[in-house]
Amino acid sequence: MKKAAMILKAAIVLPGALVAACSSVPDPEPVISDVSSFQSPAIQRTLAAGDRVKIIVFGSDKVSGDYRLDASGRLALNGYGKVQAAGLTTRQLEEQIAALMASKGIPDARVSVLAEEG
């Protein structure tokens, strides 16, 4: 009888202990999908004619790629025309490209612009 009572007690207590152990697992860290938020303000510099930039539009291979600002400081974006980039920071250029894409029917474009060092 004692053995049956111990088994019954274990059958009641053990699942509760397992559930309690599972609830103490911390929530996973949130995933940050916007890489532009990693750019330090100290890195934000003003772009000039001849600068090279890497543009990443998440979900769009058409625009994503390596570009060079022409002599007038403009970028010719594949399929979207030219954008004045000289005088802007990379953050400002991201916003300008996103606005251009929104005007062309892509309202929630996530854009990242990285200036090449040197």
N, C-alpha and C positions, 0 to 999 in steps of 0.2 A: 504494500500500500504506500509506503514511504517513497519507493522508487517511482510509482505512477504519479504521485503528487509532485515530485521534483521534475519529471518530464513535462507535466502539465504547466508547471510554473515557468520552465524554460521556454516552452512553446508560446507562452503569453509574453514574457519579458524580452526574449531575443528579438522578435520583429520590431518591437518598440525601440529597442536600443539601436537597431540598424537604421530605422527611420530618423532617429535623433542624430545619428552620425552623419547622415546624408544632408540634413538641414544645416549643418555647420560648415559646409563647403562654401567658400566665398564666391560671389558672383564673378564671372570672367570680366576682364578689362574691356571697355568699349573699343570697338574698331574704328579708327579714324580713317575715313576714305578720302578726305580732301588734303592732298599732300602740300598744297600751297600754304596751309597753316603752319608748316614746319619751317618756313623761311623766316629767318631772323630779320627784324627791322634793320639791323646793321648791314645786312647783305643787300637790302633794297637800294639799288643805285639807279640813277637816271640812265636810260638807254640813249645811244647816239648812233648816227649813221655808221654803217660798217660793222656794228656789233652782231654777234651770233647769239641766237636764242634757240632753246628747245621748247617747243610747244606741245603740250599733251592735253588732248581733249578726250576725257574718259568716255569710251564707247564710240569714238569716231576716229578711224584710221585716216579718213580723208584729209583732215586738218593737221593731225598730229605729225610732227617731224621737226627737222632742223632747218632753221631759216637764218638769213642774213638781212639786216636792214640795208636798203639800197642807199644811194648817195643822198636822197632827199629824206631819209629816215623812215621810210615806209616798208611795210611787209606785204608781200603778195601772198595771201592765204589761199590755198588750193580750194577753188570753187566758191570763195566768198569775197573776192576782190582785194583791194589794197586797204591797209590800216596804217594810220599815222602812229608810229611807235616811238620815234625820237622825242625825248623830253619827258617820257613817262617812266615810272618805276615798273618793275615786273608785275607788281600787284595791280597797278592801274591798267597795264596792258591786258592782264587776265580779265579784268572787269570789262574792258572795251571789247575784247573778243567774245566774251559771253553775251554782251548786249547785241553785238552784230549777229551772232548765231540765233539769239532770241528773235531778232527781227526777220530772220530767214526761216522761222518755224521750229527752232530747237530751243524751247524756253528754259530748260533746266540744265544747260551745258555746264559741266564742271571743267574748268580750264586751269592748267598750271603752266607757268612760264618760268623757265630757268635761264638766266644769263650765263653765257660761257665766260669763264674767267680768262683774263689776259688781254 
